[in-house]
Structures are given as C-alpha cells and as structure tokens.
Amino acid sequence: VLIMPHCDRGLYDHVLSTSCGNDGIADGPPPSLVKTLLIGNSFSVYAERDELGVCPRGTPGAAGPDSLVSRLRPNTRERQLPVYAPCQEA
C-alpha cells in the first residue's frame, strides 16, 4: 500500500521507479507492482494535463521522457474515494 495524497508527479515517478526495481514495464506492469494499492492523485488527471499542455515540458509537474506515471496508466484501475463530511474533532 502506497499512500501519497497531494504528492507531485516527480515523487510518484521516483517511488514507482524504486518499486519496479529491475522488473521493467515493457509488457505490462512489473510483478513487483501488480498487487500494489496506491492511494493518491489520479493518473488520468495527469494524462489530461499532458494532453492540454498545462505544464510545459521541462517544468515541474510536466511528464518527463521516462515518466512511469504515463507509461503505467493503461495498466491501472482508478476508484474515487468517498467524500466525507468535515469532522470538527479531526
């Protein structure tokens, strides 16, 4: 389980790269990530931002040439977490 809410794309790429080790991702997700649950930002939103050019290449938040977030996205399933009412005691 990786819990990474509000982390930037560079940190996602670094953690995914470290988690992949030498497995690579040429033919789908590496065995080391198959049973990984990642709670965090939407990879689909990153893809939309890439398509719209929100973050120009070379700037923080832009996809790099070896972005694992982009390369692993077709092999992911996303589910939105429920929205809970604010808790005053939290």
PDB file of N, CA, C and O in Angstrom:
ATOM      1  N   VAL A   1       0.854  -1.172   0.000  1.00  0.00           N
ATOM      2  CA  VAL A   1       0.000   0.000   0.000  1.00  0.00           C
ATOM      3  C   VAL A   1       0.902   1.237   0.000  1.00  0.00           C
ATOM      4  O   VAL A   1       1.784   1.379   0.847  1.00  0.00           O
ATOM      5  N   LEU A   2       0.664   2.118  -0.957  1.00  0.00           N
ATOM      6  CA  LEU A   2       1.376   3.397  -1.017  1.00  0.00           C
ATOM      7  C   LEU A   2       0.341   4.499  -0.809  1.00  0.00           C
ATOM      8  O   LEU A   2      -0.621   4.599  -1.571  1.00  0.00           O
ATOM      9  N   ILE A   3       0.531   5.314   0.201  1.00  0.00           N
ATOM     10  CA  ILE A   3      -0.389   6.417   0.473  1.00  0.00           C
ATOM     11  C   ILE A   3       0.345   7.711   0.139  1.00  0.00           C
ATOM     12  O   ILE A   3       1.269   8.121   0.842  1.00  0.00           O
ATOM     13  N   MET A   4      -0.091   8.350  -0.962  1.00  0.00           N
ATOM     14  CA  MET A   4       0.633   9.515  -1.475  1.00  0.00           C
ATOM     15  C   MET A   4      -0.309  10.655  -1.882  1.00  0.00           C
ATOM     16  O   MET A   4      -0.192  11.161  -2.998  1.00  0.00           O
ATOM     17  N   PRO A   5      -1.234  11.072  -1.015  1.00  0.00           N
ATOM     18  CA  PRO A   5      -2.114  12.168  -1.426  1.00  0.00           C
ATOM     19  C   PRO A   5      -1.343  13.474  -1.578  1.00  0.00           C
ATOM     20  O   PRO A   5      -0.473  13.799  -0.770  1.00  0.00           O
ATOM     21  N   HIS A   6      -1.671  14.195  -2.604  1.00  0.00           N
ATOM     22  CA  HIS A   6      -1.117  15.530  -2.849  1.00  0.00           C
ATOM     23  C   HIS A   6       0.388  15.544  -3.123  1.00  0.00           C
ATOM     24  O   HIS A   6       1.020  16.595  -3.014  1.00  0.00           O
ATOM     25  N   CYS A   7       0.969  14.401  -3.475  1.00  0.00           N
ATOM     26  CA  CYS A   7       2.394  14.377  -3.834  1.00  0.00           C
ATOM     27  C   CYS A   7       2.542  14.817  -5.289  1.00  0.00           C
ATOM     28  O   CYS A   7       1.611  14.657  -6.078  1.00  0.00           O
ATOM     29  N   ASP A   8       3.683  15.362  -5.645  1.00  0.00           N
ATOM     30  CA  ASP A   8       3.867  15.798  -7.024  1.00  0.00           C
ATOM     31  C   ASP A   8       4.265  14.614  -7.909  1.00  0.00           C
ATOM     32  O   ASP A   8       4.664  13.552  -7.430  1.00  0.00           O
ATOM     33  N   ARG A   9       4.141  14.840  -9.203  1.00  0.00           N
ATOM     34  CA  ARG A   9       4.390  13.790 -10.184  1.00  0.00           C
ATOM     35  C   ARG A   9       5.808  13.230 -10.081  1.00  0.00           C
ATOM     36  O   ARG A   9       6.005  12.024 -10.231  1.00  0.00           O
ATOM     37  N   GLY A  10       6.773  14.069  -9.832  1.00  0.00           N
ATOM     38  CA  GLY A  10       8.156  13.607  -9.714  1.00  0.00           C
ATOM     39  C   GLY A  10       8.320  12.585  -8.607  1.00  0.00           C
ATOM     40  O   GLY A  10       9.068  11.619  -8.758  1.00  0.00           O
ATOM     41  N   LEU A  11       7.629  12.788  -7.495  1.00  0.00           N
ATOM     42  CA  LEU A  11       7.708  11.832  -6.395  1.00  0.00           C
ATOM     43  C   LEU A  11       7.037  10.508  -6.775  1.00  0.00           C
ATOM     44  O   LEU A  11       7.543   9.437  -6.441  1.00  0.00           O
ATOM     45  N   TYR A  12       5.904  10.582  -7.470  1.00  0.00           N
ATOM     46  CA  TYR A  12       5.262   9.350  -7.959  1.00  0.00           C
ATOM     47  C   TYR A  12       6.229   8.576  -8.853  1.00  0.00           C
ATOM     48  O   TYR A  12       6.416   7.372  -8.678  1.00  0.00           O
ATOM     49  N   ASP A  13       6.839   9.272  -9.810  1.00  0.00           N
ATOM     50  CA  ASP A  13       7.777   8.601 -10.727  1.00  0.00           C
ATOM     51  C   ASP A  13       8.936   7.970  -9.966  1.00  0.00           C
ATOM     52  O   ASP A  13       9.352   6.852 -10.269  1.00  0.00           O
ATOM     53  N   HIS A  14       9.457   8.694  -8.973  1.00  0.00           N
ATOM     54  CA  HIS A  14      10.584   8.168  -8.196  1.00  0.00           C
ATOM     55  C   HIS A  14      10.174   6.920  -7.404  1.00  0.00           C
ATOM     56  O   HIS A  14      10.888   5.917  -7.420  1.00  0.00           O
ATOM     57  N   VAL A  15       9.045   6.975  -6.721  1.00  0.00           N
ATOM     58  CA  VAL A  15       8.586   5.841  -5.921  1.00  0.00           C
ATOM     59  C   VAL A  15       8.263   4.648  -6.819  1.00  0.00           C
ATOM     60  O   VAL A  15       8.615   3.516  -6.487  1.00  0.00           O
ATOM     61  N   LEU A  16       7.597   4.886  -7.951  1.00  0.00           N
ATOM     62  CA  LEU A  16       7.287   3.785  -8.867  1.00  0.00           C
ATOM     63  C   LEU A  16       8.555   3.174  -9.440  1.00  0.00           C
ATOM     64  O   LEU A  16       8.649   1.954  -9.571  1.00  0.00           O
ATOM     65  N   SER A  17       9.524   4.001  -9.780  1.00  0.00           N
ATOM     66  CA  SER A  17      10.797   3.510 -10.298  1.00  0.00           C
ATOM     67  C   SER A  17      11.513   2.648  -9.270  1.00  0.00           C
ATOM     68  O   SER A  17      12.044   1.586  -9.596  1.00  0.00           O
ATOM     69  N   THR A  18      11.524   3.113  -8.034  1.00  0.00           N
ATOM     70  CA  THR A  18      12.161   2.358  -6.956  1.00  0.00           C
ATOM     71  C   THR A  18      11.425   1.044  -6.716  1.00  0.00           C
ATOM     72  O   THR A  18      12.053   0.014  -6.470  1.00  0.00           O
ATOM     73  N   SER A  19      10.097   1.077  -6.788  1.00  0.00           N
ATOM     74  CA  SER A  19       9.288  -0.124  -6.557  1.00  0.00           C
ATOM     75  C   SER A  19       9.438  -1.139  -7.685  1.00  0.00           C
ATOM     76  O   SER A  19       9.342  -2.343  -7.448  1.00  0.00           O
ATOM     77  N   CYS A  20       9.671  -0.669  -8.907  1.00  0.00           N
ATOM     78  CA  CYS A  20       9.831  -1.570 -10.048  1.00  0.00           C
ATOM     79  C   CYS A  20      11.147  -2.326  -9.993  1.00  0.00           C
ATOM     80  O   CYS A  20      11.240  -3.465 -10.452  1.00  0.00           O
ATOM     81  N   GLY A  21      12.155  -1.691  -9.433  1.00  0.00           N
ATOM     82  CA  GLY A  21      13.474  -2.316  -9.413  1.00  0.00           C
ATOM     83  C   GLY A  21      13.945  -2.593 -10.824  1.00  0.00           C
ATOM     84  O   GLY A  21      13.902  -1.704 -11.675  1.00  0.00           O
ATOM     85  N   ASN A  22      14.392  -3.802 -11.088  1.00  0.00           N
ATOM     86  CA  ASN A  22      14.881  -4.184 -12.410  1.00  0.00           C
ATOM     87  C   ASN A  22      13.818  -4.894 -13.240  1.00  0.00           C
ATOM     88  O   ASN A  22      14.124  -5.442 -14.299  1.00  0.00           O
ATOM     89  N   ASP A  23      12.553  -4.889 -12.763  1.00  0.00           N
ATOM     90  CA  ASP A  23      11.498  -5.617 -13.457  1.00  0.00           C
ATOM     91  C   ASP A  23      11.144  -5.006 -14.808  1.00  0.00           C
ATOM     92  O   ASP A  23      10.759  -5.732 -15.724  1.00  0.00           O
ATOM     93  N   GLY A  24      11.263  -3.697 -14.952  1.00  0.00           N
ATOM     94  CA  GLY A  24      10.880  -3.038 -16.196  1.00  0.00           C
ATOM     95  C   GLY A  24       9.374  -3.059 -16.383  1.00  0.00           C
ATOM     96  O   GLY A  24       8.660  -3.674 -15.591  1.00  0.00           O
ATOM     97  N   ILE A  25       8.873  -2.382 -17.440  1.00  0.00           N
ATOM     98  CA  ILE A  25       7.433  -2.373 -17.693  1.00  0.00           C
ATOM     99  C   ILE A  25       7.123  -2.556 -19.171  1.00  0.00           C
ATOM    100  O   ILE A  25       6.073  -2.113 -19.636  1.00  0.00           O
ATOM    101  N   ALA A  26       8.000  -3.189 -19.908  1.00  0.00           N
ATOM    102  CA  ALA A  26       7.818  -3.326 -21.351  1.00  0.00           C
ATOM    103  C   ALA A  26       6.521  -4.047 -21.716  1.00  0.00           C
ATOM    104  O   ALA A  26       5.843  -3.648 -22.662  1.00  0.00           O
ATOM    105  N   ASP A  27       6.170  -5.089 -20.989  1.00  0.00           N
ATOM    106  CA  ASP A  27       4.982  -5.884 -21.315  1.00  0.00           C
ATOM    107  C   ASP A  27       3.941  -5.838 -20.209  1.00  0.00           C
ATOM    108  O   ASP A  27       3.475  -6.883 -19.756  1.00  0.00           O
ATOM    109  N   GLY A  28       3.580  -4.669 -19.778  1.00  0.00           N
ATOM    110  CA  GLY A  28       2.598  -4.538 -18.711  1.00  0.00           C
ATOM    111  C   GLY A  28       3.266  -4.200 -17.401  1.00  0.00           C
ATOM    112  O   GLY A  28       4.471  -3.958 -17.347  1.00  0.00           O
ATOM    113  N   PRO A  29       2.475  -4.184 -16.344  1.00  0.00           N
ATOM    114  CA  PRO A  29       3.031  -3.807 -15.044  1.00  0.00           C
ATOM    115  C   PRO A  29       4.020  -4.848 -14.548  1.00  0.00           C
ATOM    116  O   PRO A  29       3.821  -6.045 -14.755  1.00  0.00           O
ATOM    117  N   PRO A  30       5.075  -4.403 -13.901  1.00  0.00           N
ATOM    118  CA  PRO A  30       6.049  -5.351 -13.357  1.00  0.00           C
ATOM    119  C   PRO A  30       5.436  -6.149 -12.217  1.00  0.00           C
ATOM    120  O   PRO A  30       4.554  -5.647 -11.521  1.00  0.00           O
ATOM    121  N   PRO A  31       5.886  -7.376 -12.015  1.00  0.00           N
ATOM    122  CA  PRO A  31       5.353  -8.207 -10.932  1.00  0.00           C
ATOM    123  C   PRO A  31       5.389  -7.511  -9.572  1.00  0.00           C
ATOM    124  O   PRO A  31       4.513  -7.732  -8.737  1.00  0.00           O
ATOM    125  N   SER A  32       6.393  -6.677  -9.352  1.00  0.00           N
ATOM    126  CA  SER A  32       6.524  -6.005  -8.055  1.00  0.00           C
ATOM    127  C   SER A  32       5.410  -4.990  -7.799  1.00  0.00           C
ATOM    128  O   SER A  32       5.209  -4.581  -6.655  1.00  0.00           O
ATOM    129  N   LEU A  33       4.680  -4.575  -8.844  1.00  0.00           N
ATOM    130  CA  LEU A  33       3.605  -3.594  -8.665  1.00  0.00           C
ATOM    131  C   LEU A  33       2.210  -4.172  -8.878  1.00  0.00           C
ATOM    132  O   LEU A  33       1.225  -3.467  -8.660  1.00  0.00           O
ATOM    133  N   VAL A  34       2.093  -5.425  -9.292  1.00  0.00           N
ATOM    134  CA  VAL A  34       0.795  -5.994  -9.636  1.00  0.00           C
ATOM    135  C   VAL A  34      -0.193  -5.921  -8.480  1.00  0.00           C
ATOM    136  O   VAL A  34      -1.372  -5.643  -8.696  1.00  0.00           O
ATOM    137  N   LYS A  35       0.260  -6.161  -7.280  1.00  0.00           N
ATOM    138  CA  LYS A  35      -0.643  -6.152  -6.122  1.00  0.00           C
ATOM    139  C   LYS A  35      -0.499  -4.887  -5.282  1.00  0.00           C
ATOM    140  O   LYS A  35      -0.783  -4.897  -4.084  1.00  0.00           O
ATOM    141  N   THR A  36      -0.064  -3.812  -5.904  1.00  0.00           N
ATOM    142  CA  THR A  36       0.132  -2.550  -5.186  1.00  0.00           C
ATOM    143  C   THR A  36      -1.145  -1.728  -5.201  1.00  0.00           C
ATOM    144  O   THR A  36      -1.790  -1.582  -6.240  1.00  0.00           O
ATOM    145  N   LEU A  37      -1.500  -1.199  -4.057  1.00  0.00           N
ATOM    146  CA  LEU A  37      -2.616  -0.267  -3.926  1.00  0.00           C
ATOM    147  C   LEU A  37      -2.010   1.103  -3.679  1.00  0.00           C
ATOM    148  O   LEU A  37      -1.291   1.309  -2.701  1.00  0.00           O
ATOM    149  N   LEU A  38      -2.305   2.037  -4.572  1.00  0.00           N
ATOM    150  CA  LEU A  38      -1.775   3.389  -4.447  1.00  0.00           C
ATOM    151  C   LEU A  38      -2.948   4.324  -4.164  1.00  0.00           C
ATOM    152  O   LEU A  38      -3.884   4.414  -4.958  1.00  0.00           O
ATOM    153  N   ILE A  39      -2.893   5.005  -3.049  1.00  0.00           N
ATOM    154  CA  ILE A  39      -3.922   5.975  -2.692  1.00  0.00           C
ATOM    155  C   ILE A  39      -3.311   7.349  -2.887  1.00  0.00           C
ATOM    156  O   ILE A  39      -2.394   7.743  -2.166  1.00  0.00           O
ATOM    157  N   GLY A  40      -3.831   8.080  -3.875  1.00  0.00           N
ATOM    158  CA  GLY A  40      -3.244   9.379  -4.169  1.00  0.00           C
ATOM    159  C   GLY A  40      -3.908  10.053  -5.347  1.00  0.00           C
ATOM    160  O   GLY A  40      -5.107   9.890  -5.574  1.00  0.00           O
ATOM    161  N   ASN A  41      -3.131  10.807  -6.091  1.00  0.00           N
ATOM    162  CA  ASN A  41      -3.632  11.581  -7.216  1.00  0.00           C
ATOM    163  C   ASN A  41      -4.023  10.681  -8.383  1.00  0.00           C
ATOM    164  O   ASN A  41      -3.529   9.561  -8.511  1.00  0.00           O
ATOM    165  N   SER A  42      -4.914  11.186  -9.232  1.00  0.00           N
ATOM    166  CA  SER A  42      -5.399  10.460 -10.397  1.00  0.00           C
ATOM    167  C   SER A  42      -4.386  10.501 -11.531  1.00  0.00           C
ATOM    168  O   SER A  42      -3.962  11.579 -11.948  1.00  0.00           O
ATOM    169  N   PHE A  43      -3.997   9.330 -12.033  1.00  0.00           N
ATOM    170  CA  PHE A  43      -3.112   9.273 -13.198  1.00  0.00           C
ATOM    171  C   PHE A  43      -3.847   9.804 -14.429  1.00  0.00           C
ATOM    172  O   PHE A  43      -3.219  10.343 -15.339  1.00  0.00           O
ATOM    173  N   SER A  44      -5.186   9.653 -14.464  1.00  0.00           N
ATOM    174  CA  SER A  44      -5.974  10.176 -15.582  1.00  0.00           C
ATOM    175  C   SER A  44      -5.910  11.695 -15.644  1.00  0.00           C
ATOM    176  O   SER A  44      -5.863  12.276 -16.728  1.00  0.00           O
ATOM    177  N   VAL A  45      -5.908  12.331 -14.489  1.00  0.00           N
ATOM    178  CA  VAL A  45      -5.798  13.796 -14.460  1.00  0.00           C
ATOM    179  C   VAL A  45      -4.429  14.223 -14.975  1.00  0.00           C
ATOM    180  O   VAL A  45      -4.319  15.207 -15.708  1.00  0.00           O
ATOM    181  N   TYR A  46      -3.383  13.485 -14.594  1.00  0.00           N
ATOM    182  CA  TYR A  46      -2.056  13.789 -15.140  1.00  0.00           C
ATOM    183  C   TYR A  46      -2.064  13.677 -16.659  1.00  0.00           C
ATOM    184  O   TYR A  46      -1.489  14.522 -17.344  1.00  0.00           O
ATOM    185  N   ALA A  47      -2.717  12.633 -17.196  1.00  0.00           N
ATOM    186  CA  ALA A  47      -2.781  12.441 -18.648  1.00  0.00           C
ATOM    187  C   ALA A  47      -3.524  13.591 -19.323  1.00  0.00           C
ATOM    188  O   ALA A  47      -3.101  14.073 -20.374  1.00  0.00           O
ATOM    189  N   GLU A  48      -4.626  14.029 -18.726  1.00  0.00           N
ATOM    190  CA  GLU A  48      -5.370  15.167 -19.275  1.00  0.00           C
ATOM    191  C   GLU A  48      -4.515  16.427 -19.283  1.00  0.00           C
ATOM    192  O   GLU A  48      -4.520  17.185 -20.253  1.00  0.00           O
ATOM    193  N   ARG A  49      -3.788  16.643 -18.205  1.00  0.00           N
ATOM    194  CA  ARG A  49      -2.907  17.817 -18.130  1.00  0.00           C
ATOM    195  C   ARG A  49      -1.822  17.749 -19.203  1.00  0.00           C
ATOM    196  O   ARG A  49      -1.454  18.768 -19.788  1.00  0.00           O
ATOM    197  N   ASP A  50      -1.309  16.535 -19.459  1.00  0.00           N
ATOM    198  CA  ASP A  50      -0.296  16.364 -20.508  1.00  0.00           C
ATOM    199  C   ASP A  50      -0.876  16.721 -21.872  1.00  0.00           C
ATOM    200  O   ASP A  50      -0.250  17.440 -22.651  1.00  0.00           O
ATOM    201  N   GLU A  51      -2.086  16.208 -22.158  1.00  0.00           N
ATOM    202  CA  GLU A  51      -2.725  16.453 -23.456  1.00  0.00           C
ATOM    203  C   GLU A  51      -3.031  17.932 -23.668  1.00  0.00           C
ATOM    204  O   GLU A  51      -2.927  18.438 -24.785  1.00  0.00           O
ATOM    205  N   LEU A  52      -3.406  18.621 -22.595  1.00  0.00           N
ATOM    206  CA  LEU A  52      -3.739  20.044 -22.696  1.00  0.00           C
ATOM    207  C   LEU A  52      -2.511  20.944 -22.632  1.00  0.00           C
ATOM    208  O   LEU A  52      -2.612  22.145 -22.884  1.00  0.00           O
ATOM    209  N   GLY A  53      -1.364  20.384 -22.301  1.00  0.00           N
ATOM    210  CA  GLY A  53      -0.143  21.177 -22.207  1.00  0.00           C
ATOM    211  C   GLY A  53      -0.150  22.126 -21.026  1.00  0.00           C
ATOM    212  O   GLY A  53       0.460  23.193 -21.086  1.00  0.00           O
ATOM    213  N   VAL A  54      -0.838  21.750 -19.944  1.00  0.00           N
ATOM    214  CA  VAL A  54      -0.926  22.608 -18.757  1.00  0.00           C
ATOM    215  C   VAL A  54       0.459  22.892 -18.190  1.00  0.00           C
ATOM    216  O   VAL A  54       0.755  24.021 -17.799  1.00  0.00           O
ATOM    217  N   CYS A  55       1.296  21.881 -18.146  1.00  0.00           N
ATOM    218  CA  CYS A  55       2.673  22.037 -17.661  1.00  0.00           C
ATOM    219  C   CYS A  55       3.618  21.864 -18.847  1.00  0.00           C
ATOM    220  O   CYS A  55       3.799  20.745 -19.328  1.00  0.00           O
ATOM    221  N   PRO A  56       4.218  22.940 -19.322  1.00  0.00           N
ATOM    222  CA  PRO A  56       5.131  22.824 -20.463  1.00  0.00           C
ATOM    223  C   PRO A  56       6.289  21.888 -20.149  1.00  0.00           C
ATOM    224  O   PRO A  56       6.749  21.818 -19.009  1.00  0.00           O
ATOM    225  N   ARG A  57       6.755  21.174 -21.156  1.00  0.00           N
ATOM    226  CA  ARG A  57       7.877  20.250 -20.980  1.00  0.00           C
ATOM    227  C   ARG A  57       9.056  20.959 -20.314  1.00  0.00           C
ATOM    228  O   ARG A  57       9.379  22.107 -20.620  1.00  0.00           O
ATOM    229  N   GLY A  58       9.680  20.232 -19.399  1.00  0.00           N
ATOM    230  CA  GLY A  58      10.837  20.772 -18.705  1.00  0.00           C
ATOM    231  C   GLY A  58      10.503  21.553 -17.445  1.00  0.00           C
ATOM    232  O   GLY A  58      11.403  21.991 -16.728  1.00  0.00           O
ATOM    233  N   THR A  59       9.211  21.731 -17.171  1.00  0.00           N
ATOM    234  CA  THR A  59       8.826  22.437 -15.957  1.00  0.00           C
ATOM    235  C   THR A  59       8.368  21.426 -14.901  1.00  0.00           C
ATOM    236  O   THR A  59       7.978  20.311 -15.248  1.00  0.00           O
ATOM    237  N   PRO A  60       8.409  21.799 -13.620  1.00  0.00           N
ATOM    238  CA  PRO A  60       7.925  20.882 -12.581  1.00  0.00           C
ATOM    239  C   PRO A  60       6.472  20.480 -12.845  1.00  0.00           C
ATOM    240  O   PRO A  60       5.641  21.330 -13.167  1.00  0.00           O
ATOM    241  N   GLY A  61       6.177  19.225 -12.714  1.00  0.00           N
ATOM    242  CA  GLY A  61       4.825  18.718 -12.945  1.00  0.00           C
ATOM    243  C   GLY A  61       4.604  18.190 -14.346  1.00  0.00           C
ATOM    244  O   GLY A  61       3.615  17.503 -14.603  1.00  0.00           O
ATOM    245  N   ALA A  62       5.515  18.504 -15.259  1.00  0.00           N
ATOM    246  CA  ALA A  62       5.382  18.008 -16.637  1.00  0.00           C
ATOM    247  C   ALA A  62       5.907  16.578 -16.724  1.00  0.00           C
ATOM    248  O   ALA A  62       6.778  16.167 -15.956  1.00  0.00           O
ATOM    249  N   ALA A  63       5.358  15.839 -17.672  1.00  0.00           N
ATOM    250  CA  ALA A  63       5.821  14.466 -17.889  1.00  0.00           C
ATOM    251  C   ALA A  63       7.222  14.484 -18.474  1.00  0.00           C
ATOM    252  O   ALA A  63       7.497  15.212 -19.428  1.00  0.00           O
ATOM    253  N   GLY A  64       8.093  13.690 -17.903  1.00  0.00           N
ATOM    254  CA  GLY A  64       9.429  13.536 -18.465  1.00  0.00           C
ATOM    255  C   GLY A  64       9.418  12.437 -19.511  1.00  0.00           C
ATOM    256  O   GLY A  64       8.415  11.734 -19.644  1.00  0.00           O
ATOM    257  N   PRO A  65      10.486  12.268 -20.247  1.00  0.00           N
ATOM    258  CA  PRO A  65      10.526  11.254 -21.307  1.00  0.00           C
ATOM    259  C   PRO A  65      10.386   9.826 -20.768  1.00  0.00           C
ATOM    260  O   PRO A  65       9.959   8.936 -21.503  1.00  0.00           O
ATOM    261  N   ASP A  66      10.733   9.598 -19.520  1.00  0.00           N
ATOM    262  CA  ASP A  66      10.640   8.262 -18.927  1.00  0.00           C
ATOM    263  C   ASP A  66       9.586   8.200 -17.832  1.00  0.00           C
ATOM    264  O   ASP A  66       9.727   7.412 -16.897  1.00  0.00           O
ATOM    265  N   SER A  67       8.540   9.003 -17.920  1.00  0.00           N
ATOM    266  CA  SER A  67       7.529   9.084 -16.872  1.00  0.00           C
ATOM    267  C   SER A  67       6.813   7.749 -16.685  1.00  0.00           C
ATOM    268  O   SER A  67       6.120   7.272 -17.583  1.00  0.00           O
ATOM    269  N   LEU A  68       6.990   7.156 -15.511  1.00  0.00           N
ATOM    270  CA  LEU A  68       6.293   5.907 -15.213  1.00  0.00           C
ATOM    271  C   LEU A  68       4.805   6.143 -14.984  1.00  0.00           C
ATOM    272  O   LEU A  68       3.995   5.253 -15.241  1.00  0.00           O
ATOM    273  N   VAL A  69       4.438   7.319 -14.508  1.00  0.00           N
ATOM    274  CA  VAL A  69       3.023   7.635 -14.344  1.00  0.00           C
ATOM    275  C   VAL A  69       2.325   7.496 -15.698  1.00  0.00           C
ATOM    276  O   VAL A  69       1.251   6.901 -15.779  1.00  0.00           O
ATOM    277  N   SER A  70       2.918   8.035 -16.752  1.00  0.00           N
ATOM    278  CA  SER A  70       2.331   7.952 -18.085  1.00  0.00           C
ATOM    279  C   SER A  70       2.368   6.523 -18.630  1.00  0.00           C
ATOM    280  O   SER A  70       1.394   6.051 -19.217  1.00  0.00           O
ATOM    281  N   ARG A  71       3.478   5.852 -18.436  1.00  0.00           N
ATOM    282  CA  ARG A  71       3.643   4.513 -19.007  1.00  0.00           C
ATOM    283  C   ARG A  71       2.819   3.455 -18.291  1.00  0.00           C
ATOM    284  O   ARG A  71       2.405   2.479 -18.916  1.00  0.00           O
ATOM    285  N   LEU A  72       2.571   3.622 -16.997  1.00  0.00           N
ATOM    286  CA  LEU A  72       1.800   2.634 -16.242  1.00  0.00           C
ATOM    287  C   LEU A  72       0.295   2.892 -16.270  1.00  0.00           C
ATOM    288  O   LEU A  72      -0.490   2.008 -15.929  1.00  0.00           O
ATOM    289  N   ARG A  73      -0.105   4.080 -16.667  1.00  0.00           N
ATOM    290  CA  ARG A  73      -1.525   4.439 -16.624  1.00  0.00           C
ATOM    291  C   ARG A  73      -2.435   3.431 -17.324  1.00  0.00           C
ATOM    292  O   ARG A  73      -3.485   3.111 -16.767  1.00  0.00           O
ATOM    293  N   PRO A  74      -2.103   2.911 -18.507  1.00  0.00           N
ATOM    294  CA  PRO A  74      -3.002   1.936 -19.148  1.00  0.00           C
ATOM    295  C   PRO A  74      -3.191   0.655 -18.330  1.00  0.00           C
ATOM    296  O   PRO A  74      -4.139  -0.092 -18.569  1.00  0.00           O
ATOM    297  N   ASN A  75      -2.319   0.400 -17.390  1.00  0.00           N
ATOM    298  CA  ASN A  75      -2.394  -0.817 -16.582  1.00  0.00           C
ATOM    299  C   ASN A  75      -2.964  -0.567 -15.188  1.00  0.00           C
ATOM    300  O   ASN A  75      -2.840  -1.412 -14.303  1.00  0.00           O
ATOM    301  N   THR A  76      -3.584   0.586 -14.997  1.00  0.00           N
ATOM    302  CA  THR A  76      -4.111   0.924 -13.669  1.00  0.00           C
ATOM    303  C   THR A  76      -5.639   0.943 -13.694  1.00  0.00           C
ATOM    304  O   THR A  76      -6.260   1.082 -14.747  1.00  0.00           O
ATOM    305  N   ARG A  77      -6.217   0.801 -12.523  1.00  0.00           N
ATOM    306  CA  ARG A  77      -7.652   0.981 -12.311  1.00  0.00           C
ATOM    307  C   ARG A  77      -7.813   2.034 -11.238  1.00  0.00           C
ATOM    308  O   ARG A  77      -7.219   1.933 -10.164  1.00  0.00           O
ATOM    309  N   GLU A  78      -8.619   3.050 -11.527  1.00  0.00           N
ATOM    310  CA  GLU A  78      -8.817   4.130 -10.565  1.00  0.00           C
ATOM    311  C   GLU A  78     -10.214   4.068  -9.981  1.00  0.00           C
ATOM    312  O   GLU A  78     -11.190   3.768 -10.669  1.00  0.00           O
ATOM    313  N   ARG A  79     -10.281   4.358  -8.699  1.00  0.00           N
ATOM    314  CA  ARG A  79     -11.552   4.457  -7.993  1.00  0.00           C
ATOM    315  C   ARG A  79     -11.495   5.721  -7.148  1.00  0.00           C
ATOM    316  O   ARG A  79     -10.514   5.966  -6.447  1.00  0.00           O
ATOM    317  N   GLN A  80     -12.551   6.521  -7.219  1.00  0.00           N
ATOM    318  CA  GLN A  80     -12.596   7.730  -6.404  1.00  0.00           C
ATOM    319  C   GLN A  80     -13.026   7.355  -4.994  1.00  0.00           C
ATOM    320  O   GLN A  80     -13.959   6.575  -4.803  1.00  0.00           O
ATOM    321  N   LEU A  81     -12.341   7.915  -4.019  1.00  0.00           N
ATOM    322  CA  LEU A  81     -12.699   7.675  -2.626  1.00  0.00           C
ATOM    323  C   LEU A  81     -13.975   8.445  -2.282  1.00  0.00           C
ATOM    324  O   LEU A  81     -14.253   9.485  -2.879  1.00  0.00           O
ATOM    325  N   PRO A  82     -14.747   7.939  -1.323  1.00  0.00           N
ATOM    326  CA  PRO A  82     -15.967   8.650  -0.919  1.00  0.00           C
ATOM    327  C   PRO A  82     -15.642  10.015  -0.326  1.00  0.00           C
ATOM    328  O   PRO A  82     -14.559  10.226   0.220  1.00  0.00           O
ATOM    329  N   VAL A  83     -16.575  10.921  -0.439  1.00  0.00           N
ATOM    330  CA  VAL A  83     -16.439  12.245   0.158  1.00  0.00           C
ATOM    331  C   VAL A  83     -17.140  12.194   1.517  1.00  0.00           C
ATOM    332  O   VAL A  83     -18.309  11.819   1.612  1.00  0.00           O
ATOM    333  N   TYR A  84     -16.427  12.567   2.537  1.00  0.00           N
ATOM    334  CA  TYR A  84     -16.973  12.555   3.892  1.00  0.00           C
ATOM    335  C   TYR A  84     -17.180  13.980   4.381  1.00  0.00           C
ATOM    336  O   TYR A  84     -16.476  14.904   3.973  1.00  0.00           O
ATOM    337  N   ALA A  85     -18.153  14.136   5.257  1.00  0.00           N
ATOM    338  CA  ALA A  85     -18.404  15.438   5.859  1.00  0.00           C
ATOM    339  C   ALA A  85     -17.224  15.824   6.744  1.00  0.00           C
ATOM    340  O   ALA A  85     -16.578  14.954   7.328  1.00  0.00           O
ATOM    341  N   PRO A  86     -16.937  17.121   6.848  1.00  0.00           N
ATOM    342  CA  PRO A  86     -15.844  17.552   7.738  1.00  0.00           C
ATOM    343  C   PRO A  86     -16.103  17.096   9.168  1.00  0.00           C
ATOM    344  O   PRO A  86     -17.246  17.013   9.616  1.00  0.00           O
ATOM    345  N   CYS A  87     -15.044  16.812   9.852  1.00  0.00           N
ATOM    346  CA  CYS A  87     -15.127  16.387  11.254  1.00  0.00           C
ATOM    347  C   CYS A  87     -14.435  17.446  12.106  1.00  0.00           C
ATOM    348  O   CYS A  87     -13.235  17.674  11.956  1.00  0.00           O
ATOM    349  N   GLN A  88     -15.172  18.088  12.991  1.00  0.00           N
ATOM    350  CA  GLN A  88     -14.626  19.150  13.817  1.00  0.00           C
ATOM    351  C   GLN A  88     -13.532  18.670  14.759  1.00  0.00           C
ATOM    352  O   GLN A  88     -12.635  19.433  15.118  1.00  0.00           O
ATOM    353  N   GLU A  89     -13.606  17.396  15.160  1.00  0.00           N
ATOM    354  CA  GLU A  89     -12.641  16.858  16.115  1.00  0.00           C
ATOM    355  C   GLU A  89     -11.329  16.443  15.457  1.00  0.00           C
ATOM    356  O   GLU A  89     -10.347  16.177  16.151  1.00  0.00           O
ATOM    357  N   ALA A  90     -11.303  16.387  14.138  1.00  0.00           N
ATOM    358  CA  ALA A  90     -10.100  15.902  13.449  1.00  0.00           C
ATOM    359  C   ALA A  90      -9.012  16.934  13.448  1.00  0.00           C
ATOM    360  O   ALA A  90      -7.931  16.692  12.911  1.00  0.00           O
TER     361      ALA A  90
END
